[in-house]
Amino acid sequence: MKLLRNPELKWELAALIGLTAALALLGLLLVSPLCSLLILAAGGGFCGVHLWFARRRYRRMEELSQEISRVLHGQTSVLISESDEGELAVLRSELQKMTVRLREQSDLLQADKLRLTEAIEDIFHQLRTPLTTMNLVASLLREEELTYPRRAQLVRELRRQLERTDWLVETLLKLSKIDAGTARFRADRVSVRAAIDQAAEPLHIPLELRGQTLTIDAKEECFTGDLSWTAEALSNLLKNCMEHTPAGGAISVTARETALFTEIAVEDNGPGFDREDLPHLFERFYKGKDAGEGSIGIGLALSRSIVAAQNGTIRAANASGGGARFTVRFYKSVV
């Protein structure tokens, strides 16, 4: 019998037989031979009942083992069957919970693989355009009869495409670090004015060339976060407003602080957002109907990730007086 291969069961049966033999001997010596026979019969019955229950328990454990094996081999439709109350029922319940968690993790991993595949496809698509342009420019630069103005023009275009590729790769790396949880965000007391000034610094010349004005209304408002990361998020918002505001337009940044949050609002007097674009503005590689030719559609996604990593929220809407409006809030407690 397979049951007797279990050493614990052997010890249990040996103990029952030994106890029965000892009691039978005592019954024979102290009472009568009939008493000894009754004790032997009772002991045999106990051993038989014990073996029957053990066989039944082993049969259930074998069924449970087969069900677990089917789950491990990918039969996701398998459900561990119900059982009566007892230790085996507790084991089945815990295994059922483990199976559900394993399936959830498998679904999450599959979804992550799908997102990774889509991201790689998007990255390839975004890199293909500047790489194709650079390859073409490099071919033209090999021509011997190029005039100096034409050569200078091609070099400028090559440099522009290189800068675009470098920015794309750097931004994707930052997004990947945030997604993986490896990006380090400081928890300092940050001045809103300092963050806005740092964000606007690289845009002063482009704003001047476009004839656009930038007004900042921020005084002593503060929030808990990382100055450098926040400045980068705000810089992407300012750049978006600058690119979608006509020449001579105006961009404003205002700040206010309440007991619950610190708010930074970036607004322009441009055409605003198309209603169909609003739900997708912060999606990666999404480009709206009015996106420029060189737009990649990743700056706003980076801003959202940066703000969210600092216990904040960001939303886009059309301003009441026309134009686009971005609202960033950094909360003072976890939301």
Secondary structure, 3 states (H helix, E strand, C coil): CHHHHCHHHHHHHHHHHHHHHHHHHHHHHHCCHHHHHHHHHHHHHHHHHHHHHHHHHHHHHHHHHHHHHHHHCCCCCCCCCCCCCCHHHHHHHHHHHHHHHHHHHHHHHHHHHHHHHHHHHHHHHHHHHHHHHHHHHHHHHCCCCCCHHHHHHHHHHHHHHHHHHHHHHHHHHHHHHHHHCCCCCCCEEEEHHHHHHHHHHHHHHHHHHHCCEEEEECCCCEEEECHHHHHHHHHHHHHHHHHCCCCCCEEEEEEEECCCEEEEEEEECCCCCCCCCHHHCCCCCCCCCCCCCCCCCCHHHHHHHHHHCCCEEEEEEECCCCCEEEEEEEECCCC
